[in-house]
Amino acid sequence: MELNKYIDHTLLKPDATKDQIEKLCKEANDYNFSSACMAPCWQHFARPLLQKSTNLCLVQNFPHGNNNNVDGISLDWADEIDYVINIGFVKSGLWEALEYDTKQMRETSSSDTVVKVIVEVGYLTDEELFKTADILIKYNIDFIKTCTGYGPRNVTVDDIKKIKAHVGDRIRIKASGGIKTRAFAEDLIASGADRLGTSSGILIMENKISGSDY
């Protein structure tokens, strides 16, 4: 298993500095991770630092999903976008509004851009999770992603198994939130995860214990 190619090497803390973003990009290059994931404000700085085999992943509507900025920010430098759904819409049963946002997210992104939608599984019932997944599939979203790392809990193996059983091969799955060890990373992949979002990528690759929160 090329575990490195499953990992989106991530730094999304609000106090992240330029030096830390530069370090993130260097590590992503050195380990040939799938992407380096960061806030959009760093995109112009980070893009020239990343080798061609390492994608630039930017978050949008992060972390709470209620910014209402589907088409309000330029992410032209992104190879991948991790977008947080409006969780309040889901909990209110405003499915048409969720569909509108999802459609806009897909249509305003380049056809070459990988779009991952964060559903924050800790807030959702199974019925809400599955209905949301079906909407993402309807609008050709590339990945359903589990958590922001700022929600009520982190990802579990059971989350991945549950999602995989419902979606099959209709959409890929990104596990994120609290992935700190190689054993847990491998369990998530074995359960159906196609990508992992973690700030502990280096420690996972070196099979060490992480003290990171995300």
N, C-alpha and C positions, 0 to 999 in steps of 0.2 A: 504494500500500500504506500503510495506517495502522499503521506499525510500532509506534507507542506502545501500541496495543491488544493487541499480542502479548506485551508485557513485564510480568512480575511483578517489580516493583522490590524488591530483596531486601537485607536486612541480618540475617545470622544468626551474626555473630561473637560469641563468648562474652563479650567485653568491651564489647559495644554498650551505650551509655548512653541515658538518657532524652532528652537533647538530640539525639543522633543519630537516635533513633526519630522524634522530632518533625520533624527535617529530612527523613527518609525520607518521612514522610507528606506534608509540604509539597511535596516534589518529585513524588511520585506524583500529587498533585492538579494541580500546575502543568502536568505533561506528560500528564495524563489517562491514566496507565498502567492496565493491566487490574487490577492489584492492588498492594498493598504487603504484602510477605511478611516475617514476623518470628516470634520465639519467642512461645509462648502467654502468658508472663508480662507481655507488653506489651499484651495485647488490650484491657483496660478503658481504658488510657490512650490507645491509638491510635484506637479506634473513633470517638469524637466528632470526631477531627481529620480524618477522611477524608470527602471528598465522596461523594454517593450513587453516582456513576458509577465510583468506584474501590473495588474489593472489599478486604476485610481477609482476608489469607491467613495461616494459622497452621500451623506445622510440628508434627508429632507423631512420637514414637519416633525423634527426630532426634538425632545424625546416623547412628547405627550400627545401628538397627533391632532392638536386642535388649533394650529396656526392658520389654517385656511389659505395655504400658499402653494397650492398645486402648481399653478403656472405663474408664481410671483417671484421666482428666483432663477437666475441663469446657472445651469449646471452643464454648460457646453463642454467643459473639460473632462467630464466624468465618463469613464467606461462602464461604471455600474452605479446605480442609485438605490439606496435603502430608504424607503418611504414609510412613515408611520401612518396607519389608518386613523381616521377620526373615531376613536373608541366610543365616544358619546353617541355618535350616530348609530353604531351597532347596538349599544345598550338601549337606545330609544326606539329601535326597530325602523330607523330611517334608511331603509335599504336602497331606495332610489337615490338618495344623496350619496351613499357609499358607492353606488354604481357610477354616478356622475364623476366623483373624484377619481375612481379607479380608471375610468375611460380617459379622463383628462391626463392622468399620470402616464398612461401608455401612449396616448397620441401626441403629447408634448415632448416625449423622449424620442431620441433618434432610434430608428429601427435596429441599430447596432448596439444600443445601450441595454445592458442587462438590468432589469427592474426587479427588485426584491421588495415585497411589502411586509412590513412588521405588523403583526396582529395582536401582540401582547396577550399571550394565551392565559396568563394568570387572571385576567379580568373576564374571560369569556366562558359561557356554558358550552357544552359540546354542540348543541344546536346552533348557537351563534358562531362558533368556530367553523363548523362545516358549511354553513350558509355563506360565511365570508370567503372561505376557500373556493366555493363554487363560483362566486363573483370574480375572484382573481383569475380563475381558469377561463371564465367567459371572455375576459378582456386580455387574454394572452400575457398575463404577468409571468415572469420567468421563475420566481421563487416565492414561496410563502415562508416568512421568517418568524421565529417564535417570540422573541423578547427584545426589549431595548436595553435591559440591564438597569433600568430606572423604574420598573413596574413593581407589582406586588410580590413577584417571585421570579426565580430563574427557570431555565428549561429543565425538563426531566426526560429520561428515556421513554417513559410512558407517553409524554406529549408527542414525541416523534413517531412512536408506534401507532398512536391514535390517528395522527394526521396522515401517515402513510397508508393506513388501512382505508381511509376515506378517499384520498386523492389518487392512489396508485401511481401511475407514471404520467399523470396529466399535468403535473407541476412539480418542480424541484423544491426541496426543503432545505432551509438554512436554520440550523440550531444556533442559538445565541443566549447569553446570560449565564454567567457562573461556570463557564467551561475552563477549568484550571488544571486538569491532569490529563495525561496521555490516555490512561485507562478509560476515563469518562468520554473523552473525544472519540476513542475507538468504539465504545459502546453506542454512542449516538450515531456514528456512521453505520454500524452493523444494523441499527434499528431503522435506517432509512434516510438519514441526513446526507445531503449532497454537498453541503458547505457548512463551515463552522465560523462563527464570529466570536473572536476572543482577543483580549489584550495580553493573554498569556501564551502566545504562540511560540516564543523562544523557549520558555520553560517546558511547554508540552513537547516540543521537538527534542529537547534534551532530557526529557522524562524526569523533571524536577517538580517540586511542589511550589505552587504559586500562592502569593498572598493578595493577588489582585481582586478587586470587587467585580470586575467585568471582563 
